[in-house]
Amino acid sequence: MVKIRLRRMGAKKAPFYRIVVADSRYPRDGRFIEELGYYDPMTEPATVKVDGDKVKEWMANGAQPTDTVKSLLKKNGVID
């Protein structure tokens, strides 16, 4: 199953995340299919930059967003 999920990057205690499309069997920070954007919770307010067209395209092809990614996409108005 293909998932749209967060991939943790950055230093210890200073994380930022890339929003990626990956097979659910791959490890969290391992191999991925495509990068769709990023999320930086350390800024005030948190920064989210996402390619909405690619997200919709992947979801139309059956990719499932994780709960966290789904809430980020809803806050940014990418999905309803």
N, C-alpha and C positions, 0 to 999 in steps of 0.2 A: 504494500500500500504506500502511496506517495503522500507525504505530509509537507505542509508549509510550517516551518518551525524556526525557533531562534537558535543561533550558533554563537556560543559565548566566546568573546575575544577580549583583548585588553589585559591590563596588569592585574595582579592580586589586589583585591579591594577596590578596583577601579574598572568594573566591567563595562563593555558595550557589546551589543549583539547585532549580528547580521541576520536578516530575515532570508531564509533559504528554502528551496524545494529539495527534499531529500527522501530517499527510500526509508521507511520506518525501521528497517533492519540495520541501517548504518548508525554508528555511534554519534552522540550529540555534536561533537566537534570534528567529526570525521568527514568522509566523502559526501559531496552534495551534487545536485544536478544543475541548479541555477541559483544565482543570487538575485533577490527581488528588492532589497533595500536594507536599511539599518535602523536600529533603535538605541538611543543613548540615554539611559535613565539618570546619569550623573549630572546632566545640565538642569537648569531650573528655568522654565518647565522642561520636562523630558523631550528630547528631539526624536521625531520619527519621520523618516523619509522612505517612501515606498513607491514602486512603479505599479500604479493601480491597474493599468491595462494588462500587464503580465500576470498579476494576481488573479484577475477575473478569467484570463485565458487558462491558467492552471486549474482553477476551481471548476471551470466548465469541462475540463478534461478529467475531473475526478479527484484532484488533490484536496486533502482535508487539512484545514488550519488547526493548530493546537488551540487550546482554550485561551492562552495568553496572546497568541498572535491574532486570534479572532477578536478579542477585546481591543487590541491596538488598531486593527483595521476598522472596527466600528467607530472608535473615537475619531479616526481620520476621515470617516465618511467613504471609505473605499467599498465597504459592503453595508447592507442595511442591518 
